[in-house]
Amino acid sequence: MTIIESPSERRFLRRLLAGNGSDSPAAVILIGSSARGSSTSPNSDVDLLVIGGEPPDHTPARFQIMRLTPQELEERVGAGDDFAQWALRFGVPVSGRHLWSSLRDRLLPDAPWPDPVMKLEQARTRADDAAALLDMGDLDAAQEQILLALSHVGRAELLRRHVFPLTRPEMPEQLEAQGDGSLAAALRSVDGPPLGTEELRGLLGLIHERC
C-alpha cells in the first residue's frame, strides 16, 4: 500500500493485520478514493473495511475504519445498502483475498439494486443541517454539509439511471456522461475553495429542487 508512508502508519497496519492471535481479521479491504486511485491529496484519509477481528488500541488520525462481520456484510448487501455493495464491487483486499472473492461472487449476483430514494432522504437531512449552519454564519461547516448533500443527490441520480456511483472525485465525470452537467458542476464547485453565502444558498436551492 504505497499510500501509507509514515513508519507509525505502517506499524498500525501491521498490528491491524496481525490482530490478537485467534482474533485476527478475516479480511482487510481498502475502500474509498484510495482504492480507486482517485484521491486528490497525499494526505487523504485511508478508508478500510475490516471483516472480523479486534481493533488495535490506537488508530492514526488519517485512518477511517469500518468494521463488519461477514453476516453483517451479507445482511447489508441483501438490504440494498450501497456502501456494502460498493465495497464488494470496488474494494481492494489487503488481506483475506480468498474470502473476499468468495463473498463477492456469492453476494453480488442476487443483490437488489440500491434505492435512490434513500440517498435523497440523506441529502435532505444534510441540507437542513447546512441551512442551520448558514444561519449561524458557519460557512465552512455549511459547505461541508452541502458537499455531502450534493454527493447523496449525485448518487441518487446515478442509481436512478442504473449506473453504480464511484467515488466522489469521479462522480462529476459520471454525471456528465449521463447528461447532467449542472449537478456535475455543482459538485466540483463545492468540493473546492471556500464559497460565499449566496453561492452556498444557491447550491442549497439546487439540492431542494432535486430532492
N, C-alpha and C positions, 0 to 999 in steps of 0.2 A: 504494500500500500504506500505508494510514493507520496500521497497527500499527507502522510504522517512523518514529520521531520524531527521534532524535538525528542531528546532522549527520554524525557518524562512521559511523553505520549506513547512512545514505543514500549516503555515498561508497563504502562497501564494496559496496552493492548495485549501484551504477553500474559499479564495477570488475568485479564478477561478471558482469553482463550483457554488458559490452564484451569480456571475455576478453582474449586476446592476439592480436588480429587474426584470422588464419585459424583459431585455436583457440577462437573464441567458442563458448559453449554453444549447442547446437541448441534447447534449451528449458530454462526455469527454472520450476519448479512449486511453488507454495505448498501445503503439505500440513499434516496435523495439525489441532489445535484452532483455529489461526489461520485456516485455510482454511474451516472450518465456522462460524467466529464463536462458538465455544464456549469460548474462553479465559476463565479465571476471574480472571486478573490481567493488568494492563497490562504487567507485567514478564515475562510468559510467554515461553518460547522461540519463536523463529521457525524453523520447520522448512521446509527447501527441498529438493526433489529436483532435481538438476542433471543434464541429459542431455548428456553430452559436455563438451568444453572443458577448460581447465586452471584450477585454483583460484587465487584471489589469494593473496598472501603471508601475509596476516593475516586471520583470521576473528574477528569480535567474539564475546564470550562468549555472547551471547543467541542466536546463530545456530547451528543444527544442520544440517549439510549432508550429504546423501546423494547420492553420485554413481553413475550407471549409464550405460552405453552403451545405445543403442536395442536392440542384440542382447541385452544382459544383462536389460533390462526384459522383452523378449519371452520369454526363457527362464524368467524368474521367474513371469511371468503364466501361461505354459503349464504350469509345475510346480505351480500352485495356491497360489502364495505370496500370503498375504492382504495383506501390505504393498503389493506391486506392484499388486494388483487394487484396493486402497483408493485408491491414488494415481490410478489411471486413472478410477475412479468419481467421486471427490470432490475431487481436486486442482484448484487454480485456477492456470492458466498466467499467469505474469508476462511471459514471452516465449515465442516458438515456438508460438503458439496453433494454427496450421495443422497443424504436425507432431503436436502433442498430440492434436488432434481426430482426425487420421487414425490414430494409434496406438490410440486408444480405440475407434474404430469397427471397426478391423481385429482387435484382440486380444480385446476383452471378450466378444463374442458366443459364441465357442467355448471360452472359458476354463473349465477344470474348477473346480468349487466347492472352496474351501479345506477341508482336512481338519481337523475339530475335534480329532482325537487329537493332532495336533502341538502345538496350543495347550495341551492338558493336560500333555503332556510338559514343555513350557516352564514351566508352572505348578509342577510338582513340583520342578524344579530351583531355581526361585526360593524355594519353600517350604523346601527343605533349607538354602539359604543363610540364610533368615530364622531358622530354628531354631538354627543355629550362632551367629548374631549375638545372639539372645536369651540363649543360654547364656553368652555373653561379657558380657552386660549392656548391649549397644549397642542401646538401644530405638529410637532414631531411624533407624538404618540398617536394623534389622529391620522397622520399619513400612514403609519404602520398598520393601523386597523383598516384603513381604506385599501391598502395593498393586499391585506388578507381577504377582504371582502371581494375585491375585483378578481383575485385568484379563484375564489369559490365560484364567482359568476362565470369566469372563463372555463373552469372545469365543467360546470353545468352545461354550458353551450357546446363544448366538445362532446360530452357524453350524450347529449341530445342528438347529435349528428353521428353517433356511434363511432366516435374517434376517442381512443383512450388518451387522457391527458398525460403529458410527460412531466418534466419539472417546470417550475415557474419561469426560469430563464428561457425555456424552449416554447412556452405556450404562445407568446405573440406570433411566432412563425407558424405554429399550428393553426391559430385563429385566422391569420391572413390566408393560409391555404384553403380555409373554408369560406373565404369571402367576408370575414368580419374584421375589417381594418380598423374600425372605430374602437372596438374593445381591445385589439392588439395595441393601438396607440396609447390608450388609457393605461394599460398595464406597464408599458415602457415608461410613460411619464411619471407614474407614481413610484416606480422602482428605480429612482434616481435621486438627483439633488432635491433638497427641501423645496416644497411648493408653498405658495401663499394661501391665505384663507379662501379667496374667491376661487382659485384653481381647485382647492380641495372640495369646496362646496359644489363645484361643477361636476367633479367626479362622483360625489355622493348622489347627485341628481341622476347620473348615468346608471349607477347601481340600482336606484329605486325604479328607474324605467325598465331595467332588465329583470327585476325581481317581481 
